[in-house]
Each structure stands twice: as structure tokens, then as C-alpha cells.
């Protein structure tokens, strides 16, 4: 699992059915943004889903979003 020094997590309002997203800044530091309207259980699932993307380095491969999400 990533520590607070390795990743930041923010609860924000998201439009539509977006649960969460990850943004990697110019220095390579990831931030996870989670839809604040989700239930606690759904927030945890979204967080773990985004952590997997970070740990697999999905932001640095040439796969499409559809391939990455499979």
C-alpha cells in the first residue's frame, strides 16, 4: 500500500458516474481523486482500484483506457 508520502487522496464532487481518477503530476507524484458522493464501501473500492493503477504503472504504458480498465 502507498503511504501519505507517496500519494495524496482527495474527496471531490464528480459529474456523472465517475467513481475516481488518478493524476500524476510533473514530478511523478500521484494524487487520487474519489467521488465524495460514494458510500464508504464504494470509496474504499474506488481507492483500491486506483492504487492498482498506480502500482501497475498504468499511466506510463501505451494501452488504451479500455485495455487498462479490463
Residue pairs with C-beta under 8 A, 6 or more apart in sequence:
1 51
2 30
2 51
2 54
2 55
6 29
6 30
7 29
7 30
7 31
7 32
7 51
7 54
8 29
8 30
8 31
8 32
9 31
9 32
9 33
9 34
9 47
10 31
10 32
10 33
10 34
11 34
11 35
11 36
11 43
12 33
12 34
12 35
12 36
13 35
13 36
13 37
14 20
14 21
14 33
14 35
14 36
14 37
18 35
19 34
19 35
19 38
19 42
19 45
19 46
19 49
20 32
20 33
20 34
20 35
20 46
20 47
20 49
20 50
21 32
21 33
21 50
22 30
22 31
22 32
22 33
22 50
22 53
22 54
22 59
23 30
23 31
23 33
24 30
24 31
24 59
25 31
30 54
30 59
32 47
32 50
32 51
32 54
34 43
34 46
34 47
34 50
35 43
35 46
38 46
53 59
53 68
58 68
61 68
